[in-house]
């Protein structure tokens, strides 16, 4: 037998391995399918009595990268977790498992159709007539787990994951095909899984070139005009034109709270903590002596967490490289071991070194990100804070803001429905998190430089309706060289974005 990858070898040995979004951590460079790029949780602007949770995985999917494209990994357990009693541990878990079938084993590509004189019609359906070209097709299950019961939320219904957009010949009406993957499961529950345009936006190259931001965007400190512009980009968006795999779940708020009721924003019971995780079983064997198409993956043992993600950019900007593996493999309730990173982040010292004022350590102003405290939980007192735990906290009593009216800077811009009160795809967490690290929560008048990378909006406009992410880019017609909507960049309409 042979082990699949170093990921399984380290898990089998009992080693602590960890990861971070967009492949910053060691293990996800080896196990990209388990890499969580982003985690979102927000009150639905369509249904204010529901919460939307989005788990995005598998970064930098080049739309044209056939022949197999980007299936979910059947060997991974994808989970969405909710803490509703403020102890840092999950009380409700939604589990997703995927299964792959090869329906056209003689065809050389996963998705095909519409070629003259080849008897496979274009792909217009996920099942039945029109689905013949879906050679590689995936179904999935969704299971809700609490301390009291386990429930199949699909009720035995077959759920199909939506494949990537290969192009107009293979998929002549991709929007209609995608819509077939929007499932209403009843009782206020909706779900979608498939490939979408990556909604995250960042000048990743400048950020990891030791914060070498573009001078055209202010060199890291934005002008008032650029900072006030929520619609345009003034630097390259590294994610423009790339896809990502997503799982989107919408459920009633009452399904998530500790007592099964909704609460006003002033109540501590309105606030939940959330995070997403990916796990693999500790032993995975590939059996030899068979034809390739007959290979049988044999997974055994308990689940070993590969990665988790709560607040965005905690692992990237706060946790030291020597601790990233342990951080991602451990549970949030044990995060007190990382308290030194939260209370004295190195990034703050970098800001200080370049002349920006920052508060003195210990940085207790950062604790609202990792404990139940005001302003996210105005009803929480000292006894309600709970342990230090990296959870994306959401006050479900705060009404949603429509996507059209949402502010990219969220709470910092007076839009209390945005990050760090949960997170929406339109929230500019790069700029928000940087300013929080500088100290804006401590004293907005003193510690509030307009830190930013100049990338202020997703590359593809976000729909204001479920699943709140744009359809996958076309494999034939995609590009990576511009900003929102791809026609240009910034108020001047310069395309591509400046790189100086």
DRENDO-1510 file (C-alpha; in Angstrom, 1 decimal, always signed):
<recs>
REC; n; res; u; v; w
REC; 1; UNK; +0.0; +0.0; +0.0 .
REC; 2; UNK; +1.0; +3.6; -0.3 .
REC; 3; UNK; -0.2; +6.7; +1.6 .
REC; 4; UNK; -1.8; +9.4; -0.5 .
REC; 5; UNK; +0.3; +12.4; +0.7 .
REC; 6; UNK; +2.3; +13.8; +3.5 .
REC; 7; UNK; -0.9; +15.1; +4.9 .
REC; 8; UNK; -2.0; +11.6; +5.8 .
REC; 9; UNK; +1.5; +10.5; +6.9 .
REC; 10; UNK; +1.6; +13.3; +9.4 .
REC; 11; UNK; -1.9; +12.7; +10.6 .
REC; 12; UNK; -1.1; +9.0; +11.0 .
REC; 13; UNK; +1.9; +9.8; +13.1 .
REC; 14; UNK; -0.2; +12.0; +15.3 .
REC; 15; UNK; +1.6; +15.2; +14.3 .
REC; 16; UNK; -0.1; +18.5; +14.4 .
REC; 17; UNK; -0.5; +20.0; +10.9 .
REC; 18; UNK; -2.1; +23.3; +10.0 .
REC; 19; UNK; -3.1; +25.5; +7.2 .
REC; 20; UNK; -4.3; +28.9; +6.1 .
REC; 21; UNK; -6.4; +30.4; +3.4 .
REC; 22; UNK; -5.0; +30.9; -0.1 .
REC; 23; UNK; -2.2; +28.4; +0.6 .
REC; 24; UNK; -0.1; +30.5; +3.0 .
REC; 25; UNK; +0.5; +27.5; +5.4 .
REC; 26; UNK; +2.8; +24.5; +4.8 .
REC; 27; UNK; +0.2; +21.7; +4.7 .
REC; 28; UNK; -2.2; +23.2; +2.3 .
REC; 29; UNK; +0.5; +23.6; -0.3 .
REC; 30; UNK; +0.4; +19.8; -0.3 .
REC; 31; UNK; -3.3; +19.4; +0.2 .
REC; 32; UNK; -4.9; +22.1; -1.8 .
REC; 33; UNK; -8.4; +20.5; -1.9 .
REC; 34; UNK; -8.7; +20.8; +1.9 .
REC; 35; UNK; -7.6; +24.4; +1.8 .
REC; 36; UNK; -10.3; +26.8; +3.1 .
REC; 37; UNK; -10.0; +30.1; +1.3 .
REC; 38; UNK; -12.8; +32.0; +3.0 .
REC; 39; UNK; -15.6; +31.6; +5.6 .
REC; 40; UNK; -18.6; +33.8; +5.6 .
REC; 41; UNK; -21.6; +34.1; +7.9 .
REC; 42; UNK; -24.3; +36.9; +7.7 .
REC; 43; UNK; -28.0; +37.5; +8.2 .
REC; 44; UNK; -29.7; +37.0; +4.8 .
REC; 45; UNK; -30.7; +40.3; +3.1 .
REC; 46; UNK; -33.5; +38.2; +1.3 .
REC; 47; UNK; -34.8; +36.6; +4.5 .
REC; 48; UNK; -33.8; +38.5; +7.7 .
REC; 49; UNK; -35.0; +35.6; +9.8 .
REC; 50; UNK; -32.2; +33.4; +8.3 .
REC; 51; UNK; -28.4; +33.1; +8.4 .
REC; 52; UNK; -26.3; +32.3; +5.4 .
REC; 53; UNK; -23.0; +30.4; +5.9 .
REC; 54; UNK; -20.5; +30.0; +3.0 .
REC; 55; UNK; -17.5; +27.7; +3.0 .
REC; 56; UNK; -15.1; +28.3; +0.1 .
REC; 57; UNK; -12.3; +25.8; -0.6 .
REC; 58; UNK; -9.6; +25.0; -3.2 .
REC; 59; UNK; -8.1; +28.3; -4.3 .
REC; 60; UNK; -6.9; +29.7; -7.6 .
REC; 61; UNK; -9.0; +27.5; -9.8 .
REC; 62; UNK; -8.0; +28.4; -13.4 .
REC; 63; UNK; -11.3; +28.2; -15.3 .
REC; 64; UNK; -9.7; +26.7; -18.4 .
REC; 65; UNK; -7.8; +24.0; -16.5 .
REC; 66; UNK; -9.3; +20.7; -17.9 .
REC; 67; UNK; -9.8; +17.9; -18.5 .
REC; 68; UNK; -11.1; +17.1; -15.0 .
REC; 69; UNK; -11.6; +20.6; -13.7 .
REC; 70; UNK; -12.4; +21.0; -10.0 .
REC; 71; UNK; -14.5; +18.3; -8.2 .
REC; 72; UNK; -14.9; +18.3; -4.5 .
REC; 73; UNK; -12.8; +15.7; -2.7 .
REC; 74; UNK; -14.9; +12.7; -1.6 .
REC; 75; UNK; -12.2; +12.0; +1.0 .
REC; 76; UNK; -12.8; +15.3; +2.8 .
REC; 77; UNK; -15.4; +16.0; +5.5 .
REC; 78; UNK; -16.5; +19.6; +5.0 .
REC; 79; UNK; -18.1; +21.1; +8.1 .
REC; 80; UNK; -19.9; +24.3; +9.2 .
REC; 81; UNK; -19.9; +24.7; +13.0 .
REC; 82; UNK; -21.9; +26.9; +15.4 .
REC; 83; UNK; -21.2; +27.7; +19.0 .
REC; 84; UNK; -24.4; +29.1; +20.6 .
REC; 85; UNK; -23.7; +28.9; +24.3 .
REC; 86; UNK; -20.4; +30.9; +24.3 .
REC; 87; UNK; -18.1; +28.1; +25.5 .
REC; 88; UNK; -16.0; +28.1; +22.3 .
REC; 89; UNK; -17.1; +24.6; +21.3 .
REC; 90; UNK; -19.5; +23.7; +18.5 .
REC; 91; UNK; -23.1; +22.9; +19.5 .
REC; 92; UNK; -24.4; +22.5; +16.0 .
REC; 93; UNK; -22.5; +21.0; +13.0 .
REC; 94; UNK; -23.5; +20.8; +9.4 .
REC; 95; UNK; -21.5; +18.0; +7.6 .
REC; 96; UNK; -21.1; +17.7; +3.8 .
REC; 97; UNK; -19.8; +14.6; +2.0 .
REC; 98; UNK; -19.4; +14.3; -1.7 .
REC; 99; UNK; -19.5; +11.3; -4.0 .
REC; 100; UNK; -18.2; +11.1; -7.6 .
REC; 101; UNK; -19.4; +9.0; -10.5 .
REC; 102; UNK; -17.8; +8.7; -13.9 .
REC; 103; UNK; -20.7; +8.3; -16.4 .
REC; 104; UNK; -18.8; +8.3; -19.7 .
REC; 105; UNK; -15.5; +6.3; -19.0 .
REC; 106; UNK; -14.5; +6.4; -22.6 .
REC; 107; UNK; -14.6; +10.2; -22.9 .
REC; 108; UNK; -11.3; +12.0; -22.4 .
REC; 109; UNK; -12.7; +15.0; -20.5 .
REC; 110; UNK; -14.9; +15.3; -17.4 .
REC; 111; UNK; -17.4; +17.6; -19.2 .
REC; 112; UNK; -18.2; +17.5; -22.9 .
REC; 113; UNK; -21.0; +18.2; -25.4 .
REC; 114; UNK; -22.1; +20.0; -28.5 .
REC; 115; UNK; -19.4; +18.7; -30.8 .
REC; 116; UNK; -20.7; +18.0; -34.4 .
REC; 117; UNK; -21.1; +14.3; -35.2 .
REC; 118; UNK; -20.4; +13.3; -31.6 .
REC; 119; UNK; -23.6; +11.9; -30.0 .
REC; 120; UNK; -23.4; +13.9; -26.8 .
REC; 121; UNK; -25.6; +17.0; -26.6 .
REC; 122; UNK; -24.6; +20.2; -24.9 .
REC; 123; UNK; -25.0; +20.1; -21.1 .
REC; 124; UNK; -28.2; +21.8; -20.1 .
REC; 125; UNK; -29.2; +19.7; -17.0 .
REC; 126; UNK; -27.7; +18.2; -13.9 .
REC; 127; UNK; -29.8; +15.1; -14.2 .
REC; 128; UNK; -31.9; +13.4; -16.9 .
REC; 129; UNK; -32.0; +14.6; -20.5 .
REC; 130; UNK; -29.4; +17.2; -21.2 .
REC; 131; UNK; -27.0; +15.9; -18.6 .
REC; 132; UNK; -25.3; +13.3; -20.8 .
REC; 133; UNK; -22.2; +15.3; -21.1 .
REC; 134; UNK; -21.7; +15.4; -17.3 .
REC; 135; UNK; -19.2; +12.5; -17.3 .
REC; 136; UNK; -17.7; +13.4; -14.0 .
REC; 137; UNK; -20.8; +14.2; -11.8 .
REC; 138; UNK; -20.9; +14.7; -8.1 .
REC; 139; UNK; -23.7; +14.3; -5.5 .
REC; 140; UNK; -23.5; +15.3; -1.9 .
REC; 141; UNK; -25.2; +14.8; +1.5 .
REC; 142; UNK; -25.9; +17.3; +4.2 .
REC; 143; UNK; -26.2; +16.2; +7.8 .
REC; 144; UNK; -27.1; +18.3; +10.9 .
REC; 145; UNK; -25.4; +17.0; +14.1 .
REC; 146; UNK; -26.2; +18.2; +17.6 .
REC; 147; UNK; -25.7; +16.6; +21.0 .
REC; 148; UNK; -29.3; +15.3; +20.8 .
REC; 149; UNK; -29.7; +14.0; +17.3 .
REC; 150; UNK; -28.4; +13.6; +13.7 .
REC; 151; UNK; -30.6; +14.6; +10.8 .
REC; 152; UNK; -30.4; +14.2; +7.1 .
REC; 153; UNK; -31.5; +17.7; +6.0 .
REC; 154; UNK; -32.0; +16.6; +2.4 .
REC; 155; UNK; -34.5; +14.0; +3.5 .
REC; 156; UNK; -33.1; +11.4; +1.2 .
REC; 157; UNK; -33.2; +13.8; -1.8 .
REC; 158; UNK; -30.3; +13.6; -4.3 .
REC; 159; UNK; -28.3; +16.8; -4.4 .
REC; 160; UNK; -26.1; +17.6; -7.3 .
REC; 161; UNK; -23.0; +19.8; -7.2 .
REC; 162; UNK; -22.8; +22.3; -10.0 .
REC; 163; UNK; -19.7; +21.9; -12.2 .
REC; 164; UNK; -17.5; +24.6; -13.5 .
REC; 165; UNK; -18.4; +26.7; -16.6 .
REC; 166; UNK; -16.4; +25.0; -19.4 .
REC; 167; UNK; -17.6; +27.3; -22.1 .
REC; 168; UNK; -20.6; +28.1; -24.4 .
REC; 169; UNK; -20.3; +25.1; -26.7 .
REC; 170; UNK; -20.4; +22.6; -23.8 .
REC; 171; UNK; -22.7; +24.6; -21.6 .
REC; 172; UNK; -24.8; +27.1; -23.7 .
REC; 173; UNK; -26.8; +28.5; -20.8 .
REC; 174; UNK; -24.6; +28.2; -17.7 .
REC; 175; UNK; -26.8; +30.5; -15.5 .
REC; 176; UNK; -29.7; +28.2; -16.1 .
REC; 177; UNK; -27.6; +25.1; -15.3 .
REC; 178; UNK; -26.3; +26.7; -12.1 .
REC; 179; UNK; -29.9; +27.5; -11.0 .
REC; 180; UNK; -30.7; +23.8; -11.0 .
REC; 181; UNK; -28.3; +23.5; -8.1 .
REC; 182; UNK; -30.2; +25.8; -5.8 .
REC; 183; UNK; -32.1; +23.5; -3.5 .
REC; 184; UNK; -34.9; +24.5; -1.2 .
REC; 185; UNK; -35.0; +21.7; +1.4 .
REC; 186; UNK; -38.1; +23.1; +3.2 .
REC; 187; UNK; -38.4; +24.6; +6.7 .
REC; 188; UNK; -36.4; +27.7; +5.6 .
REC; 189; UNK; -33.3; +25.7; +4.5 .
REC; 190; UNK; -31.5; +26.2; +1.2 .
REC; 191; UNK; -28.3; +24.8; +0.0 .
REC; 192; UNK; -25.9; +25.1; -3.0 .
REC; 193; UNK; -22.6; +23.4; -3.8 .
REC; 194; UNK; -20.4; +24.0; -6.9 .
REC; 195; UNK; -17.9; +26.2; -8.6 .
REC; 196; UNK; -18.3; +30.0; -8.5 .
REC; 197; UNK; -16.2; +33.1; -9.3 .
REC; 198; UNK; -14.0; +33.7; -6.3 .
REC; 199; UNK; -15.5; +36.6; -4.5 .
REC; 200; UNK; -12.4; +37.4; -2.4 .
REC; 201; UNK; -10.5; +40.5; -3.4 .
REC; 202; UNK; -6.9; +41.4; -2.5 .
REC; 203; UNK; -3.6; +42.6; -4.0 .
REC; 204; UNK; -2.0; +39.4; -2.8 .
REC; 205; UNK; +1.3; +39.8; -4.5 .
REC; 206; UNK; +1.9; +43.3; -3.0 .
REC; 207; UNK; +0.8; +42.1; +0.5 .
REC; 208; UNK; +3.3; +39.2; +0.6 .
REC; 209; UNK; +6.1; +41.2; -1.0 .
REC; 210; UNK; +6.6; +42.6; +2.5 .
REC; 211; UNK; +3.6; +45.0; +2.3 .
REC; 212; UNK; +4.9; +46.5; -1.0 .
REC; 213; UNK; +1.6; +48.2; -2.0 .
REC; 214; UNK; +1.1; +50.1; -5.3 .
REC; 215; UNK; +2.0; +53.8; -5.2 .
REC; 216; UNK; -0.9; +54.4; -7.6 .
REC; 217; UNK; -3.2; +53.3; -4.7 .
REC; 218; UNK; -1.4; +55.3; -2.0 .
REC; 219; UNK; +1.4; +52.8; -1.2 .
REC; 220; UNK; -0.7; +51.3; +1.6 .
REC; 221; UNK; -2.5; +54.4; +2.9 .
REC; 222; UNK; -5.4; +55.3; +0.8 .
REC; 223; UNK; -6.5; +58.8; -0.2 .
REC; 224; UNK; -9.9; +59.9; +1.0 .
REC; 225; UNK; -11.3; +59.5; -2.5 .
REC; 226; UNK; -10.1; +56.0; -3.0 .
REC; 227; UNK; -11.1; +55.0; +0.5 .
REC; 228; UNK; -14.6; +56.3; -0.1 .
REC; 229; UNK; -15.0; +54.3; -3.3 .
REC; 230; UNK; -16.7; +50.9; -2.7 .
REC; 231; UNK; -17.1; +50.1; -6.4 .
REC; 232; UNK; -13.7; +50.4; -8.1 .
REC; 233; UNK; -10.3; +48.9; -7.8 .
REC; 234; UNK; -7.1; +50.9; -7.9 .
REC; 235; UNK; -4.7; +48.0; -7.8 .
REC; 236; UNK; -4.7; +44.5; -9.3 .
REC; 237; UNK; -7.1; +42.0; -7.8 .
REC; 238; UNK; -5.1; +38.8; -7.7 .
REC; 239; UNK; -8.3; +36.7; -7.6 .
REC; 240; UNK; -9.8; +38.3; -10.7 .
REC; 241; UNK; -10.8; +35.6; -13.2 .
REC; 242; UNK; -10.2; +32.7; -10.8 .
REC; 243; UNK; -12.9; +30.3; -9.6 .
REC; 244; UNK; -13.3; +28.6; -6.2 .
REC; 245; UNK; -15.5; +25.7; -4.9 .
REC; 246; UNK; -18.2; +26.8; -2.6 .
REC; 247; UNK; -20.8; +25.3; -0.2 .
REC; 248; UNK; -23.6; +27.7; +0.7 .
REC; 249; UNK; -26.2; +27.0; +3.4 .
REC; 250; UNK; -29.1; +29.2; +4.5 .
REC; 251; UNK; -31.0; +28.2; +7.6 .
REC; 252; UNK; -33.4; +29.9; +10.0 .
REC; 253; UNK; -31.9; +31.8; +12.9 .
REC; 254; UNK; -34.0; +29.9; +15.3 .
REC; 255; UNK; -32.3; +26.7; +14.2 .
REC; 256; UNK; -28.9; +28.1; +15.4 .
REC; 257; UNK; -29.7; +29.8; +18.8 .
REC; 258; UNK; -29.3; +28.0; +22.1 .
REC; 259; UNK; -33.1; +28.1; +22.9 .
REC; 260; UNK; -34.5; +27.8; +19.3 .
REC; 261; UNK; -35.8; +31.4; +19.3 .
REC; 262; UNK; -34.8; +34.7; +17.7 .
REC; 263; UNK; -33.6; +37.5; +19.9 .
REC; 264; UNK; -33.0; +41.3; +19.7 .
REC; 265; UNK; -29.5; +42.6; +19.2 .
REC; 266; UNK; -29.3; +43.6; +22.8 .
REC; 267; UNK; -29.6; +40.0; +24.0 .
REC; 268; UNK; -26.5; +37.9; +24.4 .
REC; 269; UNK; -28.5; +34.9; +23.1 .
REC; 270; UNK; -28.6; +36.6; +19.7 .
REC; 271; UNK; -24.9; +36.1; +19.2 .
REC; 272; UNK; -23.4; +32.9; +17.8 .
REC; 273; UNK; -19.9; +31.9; +16.9 .
REC; 274; UNK; -19.1; +30.2; +13.7 .
REC; 275; UNK; -16.3; +28.5; +11.7 .
REC; 276; UNK; -15.7; +26.1; +8.9 .
REC; 277; UNK; -13.4; +23.1; +8.8 .
REC; 278; UNK; -12.0; +20.4; +6.6 .
REC; 279; UNK; -10.9; +17.0; +7.8 .
REC; 280; UNK; -9.5; +13.7; +6.5 .
REC; 281; UNK; -9.5; +10.2; +7.9 .
REC; 282; UNK; -6.2; +9.3; +9.5 .
REC; 283; UNK; -5.4; +6.4; +7.1 .
REC; 284; UNK; -6.0; +6.4; +3.4 .
REC; 285; UNK; -4.8; +3.5; +1.2 .
REC; 286; UNK; -4.7; +3.1; -2.6 .
REC; 287; UNK; -4.8; -0.6; -3.5 .
REC; 288; UNK; -2.4; -1.9; -6.1 .
REC; 289; UNK; -2.9; -4.6; -8.7 .
REC; 290; UNK; -6.0; -3.2; -10.2 .
REC; 291; UNK; -6.8; -1.3; -13.4 .
REC; 292; UNK; -6.7; +2.5; -12.8 .
REC; 293; UNK; -10.4; +2.8; -13.3 .
REC; 294; UNK; -11.0; +0.2; -10.6 .
REC; 295; UNK; -8.8; +1.8; -8.0 .
REC; 296; UNK; -10.5; +1.8; -4.7 .
REC; 297; UNK; -9.7; +4.5; -2.1 .
REC; 298; UNK; -9.9; +2.9; +1.4 .
REC; 299; UNK; -10.1; +5.4; +4.2 .
REC; 300; UNK; -10.0; +4.4; +7.9 .
REC; 301; UNK; -9.9; +5.8; +11.4 .
REC; 302; UNK; -11.1; +8.9; +13.1 .
REC; 303; UNK; -11.2; +12.3; +11.3 .
REC; 304; UNK; -8.2; +14.5; +11.6 .
REC; 305; UNK; -8.8; +18.2; +11.0 .
REC; 306; UNK; -6.7; +19.7; +8.3 .
REC; 307; UNK; -7.8; +23.3; +8.5 .
REC; 308; UNK; -10.3; +25.6; +10.1 .
REC; 309; UNK; -11.3; +29.2; +9.5 .
REC; 310; UNK; -13.3; +31.6; +11.6 .
REC; 311; UNK; -12.2; +35.3; +11.4 .
REC; 312; UNK; -10.6; +36.1; +8.1 .
REC; 313; UNK; -6.8; +36.7; +8.0 .
REC; 314; UNK; -6.2; +35.6; +11.6 .
REC; 315; UNK; -3.9; +32.8; +10.5 .
REC; 316; UNK; -2.3; +35.0; +7.8 .
REC; 317; UNK; -1.8; +38.2; +9.7 .
REC; 318; UNK; -1.7; +37.3; +13.4 .
REC; 319; UNK; -0.5; +33.7; +14.0 .
REC; 320; UNK; +3.3; +33.1; +13.6 .
REC; 321; UNK; +4.5; +30.6; +11.0 .
REC; 322; UNK; +5.8; +28.3; +13.7 .
REC; 323; UNK; +2.4; +27.9; +15.2 .
REC; 324; UNK; +0.1; +27.9; +12.1 .
REC; 325; UNK; -0.1; +24.1; +11.9 .
REC; 326; UNK; -1.1; +23.7; +15.5 .
REC; 327; UNK; -3.6; +26.5; +15.2 .
REC; 328; UNK; -5.4; +25.0; +12.2 .
REC; 329; UNK; -5.5; +21.5; +13.6 .
REC; 330; UNK; -6.7; +22.5; +17.1 .
REC; 331; UNK; -10.1; +23.5; +18.2 .
REC; 332; UNK; -11.1; +27.1; +18.8 .
REC; 333; UNK; -11.8; +26.5; +22.5 .
REC; 334; UNK; -8.1; +25.9; +23.0 .
REC; 335; UNK; -7.0; +29.1; +21.5 .
REC; 336; UNK; -5.7; +30.6; +24.7 .
REC; 337; UNK; -2.4; +29.0; +23.8 .
REC; 338; UNK; -2.2; +31.6; +21.0 .
REC; 339; UNK; -3.2; +34.6; +23.2 .
REC; 340; UNK; +0.2; +36.2; +22.8 .
REC; 341; UNK; -0.3; +36.6; +19.1 .
REC; 342; UNK; -3.7; +38.3; +19.7 .
REC; 343; UNK; -2.4; +40.6; +22.4 .
REC; 344; UNK; +0.8; +41.6; +20.8 .
REC; 345; UNK; +0.6; +41.0; +17.0 .
REC; 346; UNK; +3.8; +41.4; +15.0 .
REC; 347; UNK; +1.9; +43.2; +12.2 .
REC; 348; UNK; +1.1; +46.1; +14.7 .
REC; 349; UNK; +4.8; +46.4; +15.3 .
REC; 350; UNK; +5.4; +46.6; +11.6 .
REC; 351; UNK; +2.9; +49.4; +11.3 .
REC; 352; UNK; +4.7; +51.2; +14.2 .
REC; 353; UNK; +8.0; +50.8; +12.4 .
REC; 354; UNK; +6.8; +52.6; +9.4 .
REC; 355; UNK; +5.4; +55.5; +11.4 .
REC; 356; UNK; +1.8; +54.6; +12.1 .
REC; 357; UNK; +0.7; +55.0; +15.8 .
REC; 358; UNK; -0.4; +51.7; +17.4 .
REC; 359; UNK; -1.6; +51.0; +21.0 .
REC; 360; UNK; +0.8; +49.6; +23.5 .
REC; 361; UNK; +0.6; +45.9; +24.3 .
REC; 362; UNK; -1.3; +44.0; +25.7 .
REC; 363; UNK; -3.8; +44.7; +22.9 .
REC; 364; UNK; -7.0; +44.0; +24.8 .
REC; 365; UNK; -8.8; +46.0; +22.1 .
REC; 366; UNK; -8.4; +42.9; +19.8 .
REC; 367; UNK; -10.3; +40.6; +22.2 .
REC; 368; UNK; -13.8; +41.3; +20.7 .
REC; 369; UNK; -12.5; +39.2; +17.7 .
REC; 370; UNK; -11.8; +36.2; +19.9 .
REC; 371; UNK; -14.3; +36.6; +22.8 .
REC; 372; UNK; -18.0; +37.4; +23.2 .
REC; 373; UNK; -17.8; +41.1; +24.0 .
REC; 374; UNK; -19.2; +44.5; +22.8 .
REC; 375; UNK; -19.6; +45.8; +20.2 .
REC; 376; UNK; -20.6; +42.6; +18.5 .
REC; 377; UNK; -22.3; +41.3; +21.7 .
REC; 378; UNK; -23.6; +44.4; +23.5 .
REC; 379; UNK; -25.6; +42.2; +25.9 .
REC; 380; UNK; -22.5; +40.3; +27.0 .
REC; 381; UNK; -20.8; +41.1; +30.3 .
REC; 382; UNK; -17.4; +39.9; +31.6 .
REC; 383; UNK; -19.0; +36.6; +32.7 .
REC; 384; UNK; -20.3; +35.9; +29.2 .
REC; 385; UNK; -17.0; +36.4; +27.3 .
REC; 386; UNK; -16.1; +32.8; +27.2 .
REC; 387; UNK; -12.6; +31.5; +26.4 .
REC; 388; UNK; -10.3; +33.0; +23.8 .
REC; 389; UNK; -11.5; +31.3; +20.6 .
REC; 390; UNK; -11.2; +32.3; +16.9 .
REC; 391; UNK; -14.8; +32.2; +15.9 .
REC; 392; UNK; -16.5; +34.5; +13.4 .
REC; 393; UNK; -19.2; +36.0; +15.8 .
REC; 394; UNK; -22.5; +37.1; +14.4 .
REC; 395; UNK; -25.2; +39.1; +16.1 .
REC; 396; UNK; -28.3; +37.6; +14.5 .
REC; 397; UNK; -30.5; +40.4; +16.0 .
REC; 398; UNK; -28.8; +43.1; +13.8 .
REC; 399; UNK; -30.9; +43.6; +10.7 .
REC; 400; UNK; -29.1; +42.9; +7.3 .
REC; 401; UNK; -28.1; +45.6; +4.9 .
REC; 402; UNK; -29.0; +45.2; +1.3 .
REC; 403; UNK; -26.1; +44.3; -0.9 .
REC; 404; UNK; -26.7; +47.5; -2.8 .
REC; 405; UNK; -26.3; +49.6; +0.3 .
REC; 406; UNK; -23.6; +47.6; +2.0 .
REC; 407; UNK; -20.4; +49.4; +3.0 .
REC; 408; UNK; -17.1; +47.6; +2.2 .
REC; 409; UNK; -15.6; +48.7; +5.5 .
REC; 410; UNK; -18.6; +47.2; +7.5 .
REC; 411; UNK; -18.8; +48.2; +11.1 .
REC; 412; UNK; -16.0; +50.7; +10.6 .
REC; 413; UNK; -18.2; +52.6; +8.1 .
REC; 414; UNK; -21.3; +52.4; +10.3 .
REC; 415; UNK; -22.7; +49.3; +8.5 .
REC; 416; UNK; -23.2; +47.1; +11.5 .
REC; 417; UNK; -24.4; +44.2; +9.4 .
REC; 418; UNK; -20.8; +43.7; +8.1 .
REC; 419; UNK; -17.5; +42.5; +9.4 .
REC; 420; UNK; -16.4; +42.0; +12.2 .
REC; 421; UNK; -20.1; +41.3; +12.9 .
REC; 422; UNK; -20.1; +38.2; +10.8 .
REC; 423; UNK; -18.8; +38.6; +7.2 .
REC; 424; UNK; -20.3; +39.1; +3.8 .
REC; 425; UNK; -18.6; +38.5; +0.5 .
REC; 426; UNK; -18.5; +42.3; -0.2 .
REC; 427; UNK; -16.7; +43.1; +3.1 .
REC; 428; UNK; -13.1; +44.4; +2.5 .
REC; 429; UNK; -11.6; +42.3; +5.3 .
REC; 430; UNK; -8.0; +43.1; +4.2 .
REC; 431; UNK; -8.5; +46.8; +4.9 .
REC; 432; UNK; -10.8; +46.2; +7.9 .
REC; 433; UNK; -8.4; +43.7; +9.6 .
REC; 434; UNK; -5.4; +45.9; +9.0 .
REC; 435; UNK; -7.1; +48.9; +10.6 .
REC; 436; UNK; -8.2; +46.8; +13.5 .
REC; 437; UNK; -4.7; +45.6; +14.1 .
REC; 438; UNK; -3.5; +49.2; +13.9 .
REC; 439; UNK; -6.0; +50.0; +16.7 .
REC; 440; UNK; -9.2; +51.5; +15.4 .
REC; 441; UNK; -11.3; +49.6; +17.9 .
REC; 442; UNK; -9.1; +51.1; +20.7 .
REC; 443; UNK; -9.5; +54.7; +19.6 .
REC; 444; UNK; -10.8; +55.6; +16.1 .
REC; 445; UNK; -9.6; +59.2; +16.5 .
REC; 446; UNK; -6.0; +58.2; +17.2 .
REC; 447; UNK; -5.5; +54.8; +15.5 .
REC; 448; UNK; -7.3; +55.1; +12.2 .
REC; 449; UNK; -5.0; +55.5; +9.2 .
REC; 450; UNK; -6.7; +54.6; +5.9 .
REC; 451; UNK; -4.6; +51.4; +5.6 .
REC; 452; UNK; -5.6; +49.5; +2.4 .
REC; 453; UNK; -4.4; +47.7; -0.7 .
REC; 454; UNK; -6.5; +49.7; -3.2 .
REC; 455; UNK; -8.6; +46.6; -4.1 .
REC; 456; UNK; -12.1; +47.6; -2.9 .
REC; 457; UNK; -14.5; +45.2; -4.7 .
REC; 458; UNK; -14.8; +41.7; -6.0 .
REC; 459; UNK; -13.9; +41.1; -9.6 .
REC; 460; UNK; -17.3; +39.8; -10.6 .
REC; 461; UNK; -20.5; +41.6; -9.3 .
REC; 462; UNK; -22.1; +39.8; -6.4 .
REC; 463; UNK; -25.8; +38.8; -6.8 .
REC; 464; UNK; -28.1; +40.1; -4.1 .
REC; 465; UNK; -29.9; +36.8; -4.0 .
REC; 466; UNK; -29.0; +33.2; -3.0 .
REC; 467; UNK; -26.3; +31.9; -3.3 .
REC; 468; UNK; -24.8; +35.5; -3.1 .
REC; 469; UNK; -21.8; +34.5; -5.2 .
REC; 470; UNK; -21.3; +35.0; -9.0 .
REC; 471; UNK; -21.4; +32.1; -11.4 .
REC; 472; UNK; -18.1; +30.5; -12.4 .
REC; 473; UNK; -16.0; +32.2; -15.0 .
REC; 474; UNK; -16.1; +30.6; -18.5 .
REC; 475; UNK; -13.1; +28.3; -19.2 .
REC; 476; UNK; -13.0; +29.5; -22.8 .
REC; 477; UNK; -13.6; +33.2; -22.3 .
REC; 478; UNK; -12.0; +34.1; -18.9 .
REC; 479; UNK; -9.1; +36.5; -18.2 .
REC; 480; UNK; -7.2; +37.8; -15.2 .
REC; 481; UNK; -6.1; +41.2; -16.2 .
REC; 482; UNK; -8.6; +43.7; -14.9 .
REC; 483; UNK; -10.8; +44.7; -12.0 .
REC; 484; UNK; -14.6; +44.5; -11.3 .
REC; 485; UNK; -16.5; +43.2; -14.2 .
REC; 486; UNK; -13.2; +43.0; -16.1 .
REC; 487; UNK; -13.6; +46.0; -18.4 .
REC; 488; UNK; -11.4; +48.4; -16.4 .
REC; 489; UNK; -9.9; +49.6; -13.2 .
REC; 490; UNK; -10.6; +52.6; -11.0 .
REC; 491; UNK; -12.4; +55.8; -11.8 .
REC; 492; UNK; -10.1; +56.6; -14.7 .
REC; 493; UNK; -11.0; +53.3; -16.4 .
REC; 494; UNK; -7.4; +52.4; -16.8 .
REC; 495; UNK; -7.0; +48.7; -17.8 .
REC; 496; UNK; -5.2; +46.7; -16.6 .
REC; 497; UNK; -4.7; +48.0; -13.1 .
REC; 498; UNK; -1.4; +49.8; -12.5 .
REC; 499; UNK; +1.4; +47.7; -11.1 .
REC; 500; UNK; +3.9; +50.4; -10.0 .
</recs>
